[in-house]
């Protein structure tokens, strides 16, 4: 493969020189990557040559070849470091070794992390919130976006070209397929993978994301170049609006039924609840078997919808481990304004319902409990299925009432 096959022109002087990773199985060692992931880096040629972010260290050799090719052997003058997580900063050491005179631009927290990660202390320029810097005739305005999703995160805005280099904001899972632009991509897949990324990576920090988005709204943005996912050249408003919706935790009037079952009894109760929800006119019912389902996909669907049914069995005097993993993950996301119904099964220890109820109690009001709580001993019986129907009816009413309210 030639060097030029990994380069995309954004303007006459700005180039995408990122990498598509279709080999890593799990992002951050946790989240599945069925469609891969892109590490976006950008090179701006001009009076001064400027890099914006780098790529994961395993791709450093190819990344440096692209820089060498585009600059015809010359050294880049600056590297703007928007985010220090190693999928973006991983090639900083290789960059410094090849181009020892390069200057690094970041904020004070960036500088501290560059020292801690890579021992980089020289040629570091720090910028502050709202500061505008002239880099060889190209003006950049910087905005700090702490805790989206690391404390040093920031964005860089190219004032002349109206391009926002947004770091992880507006990012998503998925390698770029063919072209790197939004109008060349399958938007259904892009938005699905973006939401899965948002919920599992950024969701916990939605309050911080809203503050960052307010800063973005103050800029005249003509194009968005994020650190993951496609470049938004045709419809940047679309991705801004999506991120605002998700960060406000706006929900749809659907219900997710998530269950964990060993011998089929909890599965039977969950199935009865799902069927009754559909009969009550819930527009979207999604069922996840947490023994087999992808945790990140389930979490994204739970974020999207107003209602959730949790059905779990007792295992070794504790909640069944796949359900325990799910509720711990949901608890870390600080979800608000949603409804939850509970179904626990047991034969000789009632731990399942106790732990599910404790999860709701710890939410600080983020979850509104919908009655009845269903506790099934051993196998569901006729009266248990009646309770399943009642829970589904009450959940359907709650979701519709919440939407209409």
C-alpha positions, 0 to 999 in steps of 0.5 A: 500500500502506498503512503498516499492511500492513507492521506485525504485532502480536506482543503488545499492545505489541510490533510487527514493523516490518521489511521484505521484500526480494524485489528483491535478487538476492544477499545480501552480493553473494554468496548467491542469494535465490530467495525474498527475505529479511526484515530484521526490526525491532521497536518496543516501545511503553510508558512508553519506546518502544524500537526493536530494530535497523533495516533496510537503508538502501534501505527507510528511508523506509517503515521511518520511516513505520511508526515515525511511525504507531505512535507517532503522531508521537512520537519513540522513546526508545531504539534497541537495536543488536544487530548493526552489519552494514548490512542491520540498521543501515542506517537508523540515520542516517535514524533519528537525523536524524528523531529527534535525541534518540534514545539508542542502546544497544549494547556497546563494539564497537557504539559504535566501529562506529556512529562508523565507519559513521555518525559517531554518537558522542552519546547512545550507552549501552554495555552489558556481558555479562550486564547488565540495564537497566531502560528505562521499566519494561521490563527487558532482559538483554544477552548478547554473542555475538561472532563470530556472525558479527561481533565486536560481535554481541549479543542482547537478552532482554525479561525480562518478556515472555520474548522473545529478540531474537536478531539473526542467530542463528536467522536465515534467508534467505527473505522472510516470506510472509503472516504473520511467525510460524513457525506461518504459514510453510512450515516445509520451505522455512523450514528449508531456507533457514535451513540455507543461511543458517547454513552460508554466513553463520555456519558458519565460526563454529560454535564461537562459535555453540555458546557463544552457544547455551549462553547462550540455553539459560540463559534462559527463552525463550518467543518468539524474534524474529530479525533474519531469517526468521520469529518463533518463537512456537509452537515456539522449541525447534525452531529452537534445536535445529536451530542446535545440530545445525548448530553441532555439525556433526552429519551425516546418512548421505548423500553429495554428489557435486560435479563440474566438467566441460568435455566430459563425461568428468568428468561420466561418472565422477561419474555412475558414482560416484553410481550406485554409491553408490545401489547400495551403499545410501546413503540420500541421494545428491545430485549438483551440477554446479558449473558450473550449481549454486548454490554456497550450496545445494551448501555447505549439502548438503555440511554436512548429509551425512557424505560428499563426492565431489569430481570435477574436471578440469584447466583451463589447468594448474589445477583447473577454476575452478568446482571451485576456487571450491567447495573454497575456500569449503568450506575457509573453513567449517572443516568437521570429521568428514566423509569425502571421495573424490577424482577428477581428470581430465586430458589433459596436466597433472595439476593437478586431483588435486594441488589436490584433494589439497592441499585435503584436506591443509589441512583439519587432519584435518577431512576423512578421505580415502577411497581410492582416489584416481581419476586419469583420463587424457583419458576414463574407461575400463573400469578407471577405472569399476571404480575409481569403483565401488570408491571408492563402495563404500568411501565407503558403508562409511565413511559407515555406519561413521561413523553407527554408530560 
